[in-house]
Amino acid sequence: MDYPETIKNKELFKESLPPGFDGIFDWSWLAGCFGDTKIMPMDIDGIVERKGNFLIFETKRIGTPVPKGQMITLNKLIEVGKMTVMIIYGKKLPERFTIIYPNGVRKDYIGLEKAKERVASWFRFAGRTGG
């Protein structure tokens, strides 16, 4: 497989292909389009919508921080409203995770069962508050 320069860790990329993966898009054509910045598109690992509420998933390996630019974007999405962000640490299953709620409150959690509980809770909440 031919990888564009925008994929920094090819081995990790191959280990974490998303559901429905249909190929690689080369974003490098955007270089220079955003003025004198280092801005480039980023991915979101998953997103679910329920009645106008959104749950955004971002996954990282244990010990891998969310890059500053990506964290800025996720926080701005929260400010838009009706967005909840779940940052999951553990590339196979959630080992620990942080949820940033629409009001900006952040909470840390541990374990797969707690992750399932929190997602199910979001689903019930979204079903009651959506439009």
C-alpha distance (Angstrom), angle and dihedral (degrees) to the residues before:
residue distance angle dihedral
M1 . . .
D2 3.80 . .
Y3 3.82 111.6 .
P4 3.80 123.8 -157.2
E5 3.81 119.8 -131.1
T6 3.81 89.9 -106.2
I7 3.83 90.3 73.7
K8 3.79 103.0 80.2
N9 3.83 100.8 -179.1
K10 3.78 109.3 36.7
E11 3.82 95.9 178.5
L12 3.80 92.9 52.1
F13 3.81 89.8 45.5
K14 3.81 91.0 55.7
E15 3.83 90.7 50.3
S16 3.81 93.7 53.2
L17 3.79 107.3 43.6
P18 3.81 110.4 162.6
P19 3.81 124.5 -119.6
G20 3.78 109.9 -82.4
F21 3.82 92.1 17.8
D22 3.80 107.6 -176.5
G23 3.78 104.0 172.6
I24 3.77 144.0 -61.9
F25 3.79 124.2 -66.1
D26 3.78 115.8 -152.2
W27 3.82 108.6 -135.2
S28 3.80 94.5 179.9
W29 3.82 90.7 100.6
L30 3.82 86.5 76.4
A31 3.81 93.3 65.0
G32 3.80 107.7 127.3
C33 3.81 94.8 13.1
F34 3.81 92.7 104.9
G35 3.76 97.6 56.3
D36 3.76 121.0 -115.0
T37 3.83 95.0 -18.2
K38 3.79 137.6 100.7
I39 3.82 91.8 -123.0
M40 3.81 114.6 144.6
P41 3.82 131.5 157.9
M42 3.78 117.3 -84.1
D43 3.75 131.0 -160.9
I44 3.76 131.9 -117.5
D45 3.78 110.5 -146.4
G46 3.78 95.9 -144.3
I47 3.78 142.8 -10.1
V48 3.81 133.0 -170.4
E49 3.81 126.5 -170.0
R50 3.81 124.7 -158.0
K51 3.80 120.1 174.7
G52 3.79 93.4 -29.4
N53 3.81 94.8 -44.3
F54 3.80 119.0 114.0
L55 3.80 131.6 -152.0
I56 3.80 111.3 -164.2
F57 3.81 120.2 -162.3
E58 3.80 124.1 -156.8
T59 3.80 119.2 178.1
K60 3.79 128.3 -158.8
R61 3.77 135.1 172.8
I62 3.79 114.3 -104.1
G63 3.80 107.2 -81.4
T64 3.81 94.7 18.7
P65 3.80 111.4 119.9
V66 3.78 123.4 -143.5
P67 3.82 105.7 -104.1
K68 3.80 114.3 -107.7
G69 3.81 94.9 -115.0
Q70 3.79 92.5 49.1
M71 3.81 91.5 48.4
I72 3.81 90.1 51.1
T73 3.81 89.3 52.6
L74 3.81 93.7 47.7
N75 3.81 91.0 49.5
K76 3.82 90.7 49.3
L77 3.81 89.9 51.6
I78 3.81 88.3 54.5
E79 3.81 89.6 52.5
V80 3.81 90.1 55.3
G81 3.80 87.5 64.9
K82 3.79 137.6 -123.3
M83 3.81 89.4 54.8
T84 3.78 125.4 121.3
V85 3.81 119.2 -175.8
M86 3.79 123.4 -153.8
I87 3.80 114.1 -167.9
I88 3.80 107.2 -163.5
Y89 3.80 122.5 -161.0
G90 3.79 112.1 -156.1
K91 3.80 121.7 60.4
K92 3.81 97.9 -139.0
L93 3.81 101.9 35.2
P94 3.81 132.9 -6.3
E95 3.80 109.5 -83.5
R96 3.79 93.4 169.2
F97 3.77 133.0 -11.7
T98 3.77 145.7 -175.9
I99 3.78 123.7 -139.2
I100 3.79 120.3 -157.5
Y101 3.78 107.5 -160.6
P102 3.83 125.6 -149.6
N103 3.82 90.1 -99.9
G104 3.82 90.1 57.3
V105 3.81 95.5 -106.8
R106 3.82 112.8 142.5
K107 3.78 123.4 -153.3
D108 3.79 129.8 -178.1
Y109 3.80 122.3 -143.1
I110 3.80 138.3 178.3
G111 3.80 132.2 -138.0
L112 3.77 145.4 15.4
E113 3.81 96.4 -86.4
K114 3.81 91.8 52.1
A115 3.83 89.4 48.5
K116 3.81 91.0 52.9
E117 3.80 90.3 46.5
R118 3.82 92.5 51.4
V119 3.83 93.4 47.2
A120 3.82 91.1 48.8
S121 3.82 89.2 48.4
W122 3.83 90.3 51.5
F123 3.82 89.4 50.1
R124 3.82 92.0 53.4
F125 3.81 91.2 45.6
A126 3.82 92.5 48.7
G127 3.79 90.9 49.3
R128 3.81 91.1 55.9
T129 3.79 99.3 41.6
G130 3.79 104.4 37.1
G131 3.73 127.6 110.0
